[in-house]
Amino acid sequence: MANSLSTLRGVTIILVASLLAFSSSAMACTGITLKGSDGTIVFARTLEWGTFDLQGDFLVIPRGTALKATPMPDDRAGIGWTAKYGVAGASGIKKLILADAVNEHGLTIGMFYLPGFTEYQPYDPKTADISMASVDVPMYLASQFRTLDEVRAGLEKVRVVPVVEKIIGIVPPVHYIVTDPSGKSAVIQYIKGELTFFDAPLGVVTNSPNYDWHILNLNNYLNLSAVGLSPVAASGLKFAPLGAGSGMIGLPGDFTPPSRFVRAVAFTQTARKTKGGYDTVREAFRILDNFNVPAAAAEGSAGQSHGDDLIYSATQWTIATDIKNMRVYYHTQFNRNVRMVDLNTIDFGDTAAGIKRIPLDESREPAIKEVKSFSK
């Protein structure tokens, strides 16, 4: 019996240590969804990668653009396709890789890190022509489909296989959250080589472990509330909360994905009711300000560097997509001023113009406006 208990404790310690390792080293991105009273749907997320400078850009891909997947592990060509719909979104490392994508009909995709739990479909040279790398998925989905149901059917016809991204030297282990104009969301993961969909009505996503584990873990936090605790009496003494916010006692505050998932659900479920439009976007930015991560607390901080600029935060940009009004808002670690791209003004049919790319920051110098009302 003693030996069995000792073995069980050993296994438990290994499992816990493994989970903590995956959690603490993960790219600490957090995604949330808010809805306004006028039907506005906003998907917003933070994007982190430690001290590795992703050199973010905003891309516009016109419909009719010929696109192709990253070359396969044996350098064969992967799947090629033509964009049925125009796409816009945030890109990193100066490549045609979209961490966030939205198409001209409002289908929105976010790509998030999932180390330790992702296993893609095995690569088979015979099916190279229907295969793609994990980093190609957001661009593929946004350029081909309009609804979540179409995404489900479409992904069944292609294969996502392990392909090393040369700039970071690994096969990026990622998963995706997809939101369509109806407000329905799903998290897409590759588990044990199988394509797996999870309905995601909470609209929240972080990183490892798998999505269903995070949902199960929420059962540990049913006591959380935006309403403060009531005073209680015990043995003739009266005890009352020391201040506001007592309903959230027990809310985990660390940077690990499980803790961020719980916080994101707690904050979105108790968020201020919004009118829609920028009012809902503003609330999304307010919530995500609670998820800014120091550079040392995210993947890429240990020995990885890219670019010459000093990275002030692992949270390199925060982006919010208003699906109803077709506007994308963002701010970055270099400039906290919110900028907006109105997708309604973009000619997604201008194939001749080709793919357009602009840096998220026109300048990385501090964007400080002096208040001169008190000047002489």
C-alpha positions as CSV (number, residue, x, y, z in Angstrom):
1,M,0.0,0.0,0.0
2,A,2.8,2.4,0.9
3,N,4.6,1.6,-2.3
4,S,1.4,2.3,-4.3
5,L,0.9,5.6,-2.5
6,S,4.6,6.5,-3.2
7,T,4.2,5.7,-6.8
8,L,1.0,7.7,-7.1
9,R,2.6,10.7,-5.4
10,G,5.5,10.4,-7.9
11,V,3.2,10.3,-10.9
12,T,1.2,13.2,-9.6
13,I,4.4,15.3,-9.0
14,I,5.5,14.6,-12.6
15,L,2.1,15.5,-14.0
16,V,1.9,18.7,-12.1
17,A,5.5,19.7,-12.9
18,S,4.8,19.0,-16.6
19,L,1.7,21.1,-16.6
20,L,3.5,24.0,-14.9
21,A,6.3,23.7,-17.4
22,F,4.0,23.9,-20.3
23,S,2.0,26.8,-18.6
24,S,4.9,28.9,-17.6
25,S,6.7,28.7,-20.9
26,A,3.7,29.3,-23.1
27,M,3.2,32.3,-25.3
28,A,0.8,34.0,-22.9
29,C,-1.9,35.2,-25.3
30,T,-5.4,35.8,-24.0
31,G,-8.6,36.1,-26.1
32,I,-12.0,37.3,-25.1
33,T,-15.4,38.0,-26.7
34,L,-17.9,40.7,-25.7
35,K,-21.3,41.6,-27.1
36,G,-23.0,45.0,-27.1
37,S,-26.7,45.7,-26.7
38,D,-27.0,46.6,-30.4
39,G,-25.7,43.3,-31.5
40,T,-22.0,44.3,-31.8
41,I,-19.7,41.3,-31.4
42,V,-16.0,42.1,-30.5
43,F,-13.3,39.5,-30.4
44,A,-10.2,40.9,-28.8
45,R,-6.8,39.4,-27.8
46,T,-3.3,40.1,-26.6
47,L,-0.3,38.8,-28.5
48,E,2.9,37.9,-26.6
49,W,6.2,36.2,-27.5
50,G,8.7,37.3,-24.7
51,T,11.6,39.3,-25.9
52,F,11.3,38.0,-29.5
53,D,10.3,41.0,-31.6
54,L,7.5,39.9,-33.9
55,Q,7.7,43.2,-35.9
56,G,4.0,43.4,-36.3
57,D,2.3,44.4,-39.6
58,F,-1.2,44.9,-40.7
59,L,-2.0,43.0,-43.9
60,V,-4.7,43.3,-46.5
61,I,-5.2,40.4,-49.0
62,P,-7.6,41.1,-51.9
63,R,-10.1,38.4,-53.0
64,G,-8.7,36.6,-56.1
65,T,-5.2,36.5,-54.7
66,A,-3.3,33.3,-55.4
67,L,-2.1,31.9,-52.1
68,K,0.0,28.8,-51.1
69,A,0.9,27.0,-48.0
70,T,4.4,26.8,-46.4
71,P,6.5,24.1,-48.2
72,M,6.1,20.7,-46.7
73,P,8.8,18.9,-44.5
74,D,10.3,17.3,-47.7
75,D,10.1,20.7,-49.5
76,R,7.2,19.6,-51.7
77,A,4.6,22.3,-52.4
78,G,1.7,22.2,-50.1
79,I,-1.9,23.2,-50.9
80,G,-2.5,26.2,-53.1
81,W,-5.7,28.2,-53.3
82,T,-7.3,31.4,-54.5
83,A,-8.8,33.7,-52.0
84,K,-12.6,33.7,-52.4
85,Y,-12.9,36.6,-49.8
86,G,-10.7,39.6,-49.0
87,V,-8.8,39.3,-45.7
88,A,-7.2,41.7,-43.3
89,G,-5.3,41.1,-40.1
90,A,-2.1,41.3,-37.9
91,S,1.0,39.5,-39.1
92,G,4.4,38.8,-37.6
93,I,8.0,38.1,-38.6
94,K,7.5,39.8,-42.0
95,K,5.9,36.7,-43.5
96,L,2.5,35.9,-44.8
97,I,1.4,34.5,-41.5
98,L,-1.7,36.0,-39.8
99,A,-1.9,35.7,-36.1
100,D,-5.3,37.4,-36.4
101,A,-7.5,37.4,-39.4
102,V,-10.9,38.8,-40.4
103,N,-12.5,38.5,-43.8
104,E,-14.8,40.9,-45.6
105,H,-17.9,39.0,-44.3
106,G,-16.8,39.1,-40.6
107,L,-15.4,35.6,-40.0
108,T,-12.6,36.1,-37.5
109,I,-9.8,33.8,-36.6
110,G,-7.2,34.1,-33.8
111,M,-4.1,31.8,-33.5
112,F,-2.8,30.9,-30.0
113,Y,0.1,28.9,-28.7
114,L,-0.6,25.4,-27.3
115,P,2.7,23.7,-26.4
116,G,2.8,20.2,-25.0
117,F,-0.7,19.2,-26.1
118,T,-0.7,19.8,-29.9
119,E,-0.1,16.9,-32.3
120,Y,-0.9,17.5,-36.0
121,Q,-2.0,15.1,-38.6
122,P,1.0,13.0,-39.9
123,Y,2.6,14.2,-43.0
124,D,2.1,11.9,-46.1
125,P,3.9,13.0,-49.3
126,K,0.9,11.5,-51.2
127,T,-1.4,14.2,-49.8
128,A,1.0,17.1,-49.9
129,D,-1.3,18.9,-52.3
130,I,-4.0,19.2,-49.6
131,S,-1.6,19.8,-46.7
132,M,-0.6,23.0,-44.9
133,A,1.5,24.1,-42.0
134,S,-0.2,25.2,-38.7
135,V,0.7,28.9,-39.4
136,D,-1.2,28.8,-42.7
137,V,-4.6,28.0,-41.1
138,P,-5.9,31.5,-40.2
139,M,-5.2,32.8,-43.7
140,Y,-6.7,29.7,-45.3
141,L,-9.9,29.8,-43.2
142,A,-10.4,33.6,-43.6
143,S,-9.9,33.6,-47.3
144,Q,-12.2,30.6,-48.0
145,F,-15.1,30.5,-45.6
146,R,-17.9,32.8,-44.2
147,T,-19.4,30.8,-41.4
148,L,-18.3,28.4,-38.6
149,D,-20.2,25.6,-40.3
150,E,-18.3,26.1,-43.5
151,V,-15.0,26.1,-41.5
152,R,-15.9,22.8,-39.9
153,A,-16.7,21.2,-43.3
154,G,-13.7,22.8,-45.0
155,L,-11.1,21.7,-42.5
156,E,-12.2,18.1,-42.8
157,K,-10.9,18.2,-46.5
158,V,-7.4,19.4,-45.7
159,R,-4.5,18.2,-43.5
160,V,-2.6,20.3,-41.1
161,V,0.9,18.7,-40.7
162,P,4.0,19.4,-38.7
163,V,6.2,21.9,-40.5
164,V,9.2,23.7,-38.9
165,E,9.0,27.5,-38.9
166,K,12.6,28.3,-39.7
167,I,12.7,31.7,-37.9
168,I,11.9,30.2,-34.6
169,G,13.3,26.7,-35.3
170,I,10.3,24.7,-34.2
171,V,7.0,23.3,-35.4
172,P,4.6,26.0,-33.9
173,P,2.2,24.1,-31.6
174,V,-1.0,26.3,-32.0
175,H,-4.7,26.2,-31.8
176,Y,-7.4,28.6,-33.1
177,I,-10.6,30.3,-32.0
178,V,-13.0,31.1,-34.8
179,T,-16.0,33.5,-34.5
180,D,-18.5,34.1,-37.2
181,P,-20.9,37.0,-37.7
182,S,-23.7,35.2,-35.8
183,G,-21.6,35.3,-32.7
184,K,-20.9,31.6,-32.6
185,S,-17.3,30.6,-31.6
186,A,-15.4,27.4,-31.7
187,V,-11.8,26.4,-30.6
188,I,-10.0,24.2,-33.0
189,Q,-7.2,21.9,-31.8
190,Y,-5.2,19.0,-33.1
191,I,-5.1,16.4,-30.4
192,K,-3.3,13.1,-30.9
193,G,-3.3,13.7,-34.7
194,E,-7.0,14.4,-34.9
195,L,-8.9,17.5,-35.8
196,T,-11.0,18.5,-32.8
197,F,-13.7,21.2,-32.5
198,F,-14.9,22.6,-29.2
199,D,-17.9,24.9,-29.1
200,A,-16.8,28.0,-27.2
201,P,-19.9,29.9,-26.1
202,L,-17.8,31.8,-23.5
203,G,-15.6,33.2,-26.3
204,V,-12.5,32.9,-24.1
205,V,-9.2,31.2,-25.0
206,T,-5.6,31.1,-23.6
207,N,-3.0,28.4,-24.0
208,S,-2.2,25.0,-22.6
209,P,-3.7,22.6,-21.6
210,N,-6.5,21.6,-24.0
211,Y,-9.7,23.7,-24.1
212,D,-11.9,21.1,-22.4
213,W,-9.6,21.0,-19.4
214,H,-10.0,24.8,-19.0
215,I,-13.8,24.4,-19.0
216,L,-13.7,21.6,-16.4
217,N,-11.4,23.8,-14.3
218,L,-14.0,26.5,-14.1
219,N,-15.9,24.3,-11.7
220,N,-13.3,25.2,-9.1
221,Y,-14.3,28.9,-9.2
222,L,-18.1,28.9,-8.9
223,N,-17.9,31.2,-5.9
224,L,-16.5,34.2,-7.9
225,S,-18.8,37.2,-8.2
226,A,-18.8,40.8,-9.0
227,V,-21.0,41.4,-5.9
228,G,-19.1,41.8,-2.6
229,L,-19.5,39.4,0.3
230,S,-22.0,40.2,3.0
231,P,-20.9,40.7,6.6
232,V,-21.1,37.6,8.8
233,A,-21.4,37.1,12.6
234,A,-19.5,34.5,14.6
235,S,-19.5,34.1,18.4
236,G,-20.8,37.5,18.9
237,L,-18.2,39.1,16.6
238,K,-19.1,40.7,13.2
239,F,-16.8,40.3,10.2
240,A,-17.1,42.3,7.0
241,P,-15.0,42.6,3.8
242,L,-12.0,44.9,4.2
243,G,-12.9,46.7,1.0
244,A,-14.6,46.4,-2.4
245,G,-14.0,43.4,-4.6
246,S,-14.4,40.7,-2.0
247,G,-16.6,38.6,-4.3
248,M,-13.5,37.9,-6.4
249,I,-11.4,36.5,-3.5
250,G,-9.7,33.4,-4.7
251,L,-9.3,34.7,-8.3
252,P,-5.9,33.4,-9.5
253,G,-3.5,36.2,-10.4
254,D,-0.5,34.6,-12.0
255,F,0.4,34.5,-15.7
256,T,-0.2,30.8,-16.4
257,P,-2.8,29.9,-19.0
258,P,-5.2,28.2,-16.5
259,S,-5.2,31.3,-14.3
260,R,-5.6,33.7,-17.2
261,F,-8.5,31.6,-18.5
262,V,-10.3,31.8,-15.2
263,R,-9.7,35.6,-14.9
264,A,-10.8,36.2,-18.5
265,V,-14.1,34.4,-17.9
266,A,-14.6,36.2,-14.6
267,F,-14.0,39.6,-16.1
268,T,-16.1,39.1,-19.3
269,Q,-19.0,37.6,-17.4
270,T,-19.1,40.5,-15.0
271,A,-18.2,43.2,-17.6
272,R,-20.0,46.5,-17.8
273,K,-23.0,46.3,-20.1
274,T,-22.1,48.1,-23.3
275,K,-24.1,49.9,-26.1
276,G,-22.0,48.4,-28.9
277,G,-19.5,49.8,-31.4
278,Y,-16.5,51.5,-29.8
279,D,-18.2,51.3,-26.3
280,T,-17.8,47.5,-26.5
281,V,-14.3,47.7,-27.9
282,R,-13.3,50.1,-25.1
283,E,-14.5,47.6,-22.5
284,A,-12.5,44.8,-24.3
285,F,-9.4,46.9,-24.1
286,R,-10.0,47.7,-20.4
287,I,-10.3,44.0,-19.6
288,L,-7.3,43.0,-21.6
289,D,-5.2,45.6,-19.8
290,N,-5.3,43.2,-16.9
291,F,-3.4,40.6,-19.0
292,N,-0.3,42.5,-20.1
293,V,2.6,40.1,-19.4
294,P,6.2,41.0,-18.5
295,A,8.7,40.0,-21.2
296,A,10.4,37.5,-18.8
297,A,7.1,35.7,-18.2
298,A,6.5,34.4,-21.7
299,E,8.0,32.2,-24.3
300,G,11.0,33.7,-26.2
301,S,12.5,35.4,-23.1
302,A,15.1,32.7,-22.5
303,G,17.9,33.2,-25.0
304,Q,15.6,34.1,-27.9
305,S,15.9,37.5,-29.5
306,H,14.8,39.0,-32.8
307,G,15.2,42.6,-34.0
308,D,17.2,45.5,-32.5
309,D,14.5,47.3,-30.6
310,L,14.1,46.9,-26.8
311,I,11.0,44.9,-26.0
312,Y,9.2,46.5,-23.1
313,S,6.5,43.9,-22.6
314,A,5.7,40.4,-23.8
315,T,2.4,41.9,-24.8
316,Q,3.5,43.2,-28.2
317,W,0.0,44.2,-29.4
318,T,-3.6,44.1,-28.3
319,I,-6.2,43.9,-31.1
320,A,-10.0,44.1,-31.1
321,T,-12.2,43.2,-34.1
322,D,-15.7,44.7,-34.2
323,I,-17.4,42.1,-36.4
324,K,-20.7,43.9,-36.7
325,N,-19.3,47.2,-37.8
326,M,-16.2,45.7,-39.6
327,R,-13.6,47.7,-37.8
328,V,-10.3,46.6,-36.4
329,Y,-8.7,48.5,-33.4
330,Y,-5.3,48.0,-31.9
331,H,-2.6,49.4,-29.7
332,T,1.0,48.2,-29.2
333,Q,3.7,48.2,-26.6
334,F,5.3,51.1,-28.3
335,N,2.2,53.2,-28.7
336,R,-0.8,52.8,-26.4
337,N,-2.9,55.1,-28.5
338,V,-5.7,53.1,-30.1
339,R,-5.7,53.0,-33.9
340,M,-8.5,51.8,-36.2
341,V,-8.7,50.2,-39.6
342,D,-12.2,50.6,-41.2
343,L,-12.6,47.5,-43.3
344,N,-15.6,49.1,-45.0
345,T,-13.2,51.5,-46.8
346,I,-11.0,48.8,-48.2
347,D,-11.4,47.7,-51.8
348,F,-11.0,43.9,-51.3
349,G,-11.7,43.4,-55.0
350,D,-8.5,45.3,-56.1
351,T,-6.5,42.2,-57.0
352,A,-4.1,44.2,-59.1
353,A,-2.9,46.1,-56.0
354,G,-1.6,42.9,-54.5
355,I,-1.1,42.2,-50.9
356,K,-0.6,45.4,-48.9
357,R,1.4,45.5,-45.7
358,I,2.0,48.4,-43.3
359,P,3.7,48.3,-39.9
360,L,1.5,48.4,-36.8
361,D,3.7,51.2,-35.6
362,E,4.6,54.0,-38.1
363,S,7.2,55.0,-35.5
364,R,8.4,53.2,-32.3
365,E,9.3,56.5,-30.6
366,P,7.1,57.4,-27.6
367,A,3.8,58.9,-28.8
368,I,3.6,61.5,-26.0
369,K,1.4,64.6,-26.4
370,E,2.4,67.5,-24.2
371,V,-0.4,69.3,-22.4
372,K,0.4,73.0,-23.0
373,S,-2.6,74.5,-21.1
374,F,-0.3,75.5,-18.3
375,S,2.6,76.8,-20.4
376,K,3.7,80.4,-20.3
